[in-house]
């Protein structure tokens, strides 16, 4: 199999919250892939420490950064009312674990500028962005520093907007992907992001609209899935769920076990945990909160202590169990074994 312009056909998705560790991306590189570290929810110092660790191990890797949305810091009165109502509805969960639901916190990543400055001063090979576009100035600054810049998109319209900012490549994320949707355009413009179909079909639509190299994300669990997106015009696939249960994954054991448990029978896009659409195994928390406000990261901050308490209690029914639609194929074992399945 040709290794394409990226030197590999398999990227390991950036999985924020502790899954994409330096050891994990090092294992991915050793097995023939390229892993992405995740800057989301981390300080600048923590991001830099991950970079230093992966670099010392000799790995090829990229860094993913969440783009903050200034509009979320000044929500309307209606959204504030929804958030206060949701906060009240979370009280039974808090009492269950003996924790407090925190006051509303509306700020996004206050380390954003520091992270961009650090990546300019100490560049990594690839920088990808999710939840929005960084702006032409940031794109050009990172390119001047020597990084290849990728934007994560979910629709043709988002792909065109990203191409207009001068990025080098696109990660094309289908709604079958586990974890957060990277959709960033207004909901009315997002019909393509959640429409039925396959990752390969979305890649085909984006391929017809832009000439940039594409990385397909969503539902790729084996060689057949990889071949399908490559045939549709992608240069590589970004894989997350297939790696979650591996020994080198930093995911909680509770999460790994849930992926193999027969008690969980479906995934669903939900805003219950963070206020942003994300695909997770359907558990009690997802079923109990079907109409959480669309307000990220405010909801993320509200539920953070509840999720931490659920994890400490070993309660998978109240934890965010991110998973793509192909989760049943996720296997235990090593990263190398999963890579062998993908690469044939």
Buried (B, 14 or more C-beta within 10 A) or exposed (E): EEEBEBEBBBBBBBBBBBBBBBBBBBBBBBBBBBBBBBBBBBBBEEBBEBBEBBBEBEBBBBBBBBBBBEEBEEBEEEBBEBBEEBBEBBEEBBEBBEBEBBEBEBEBBEBBEBBBEBBBEEBBBBBBBBBBBBEEEBBEBBBEBEBBBBBBBBBBBBBEBBBEBEBBBBBBBBBBBBBBBBBBBEEEBBEBBBEEEBBBBBBBBBBEEBEBBBBBBBBBBBBEBBBBBBEBBBBBBBBBBBBBBBBBBBBBEBBBBBBEEEEBEEBBBBBBBBBBBBBBBBBEBBEBBEEBBBBBBBBBBBBBBBBEBBBEBEBBBBBBBBBBBBBBBBBBEBBBBBBBBBBE
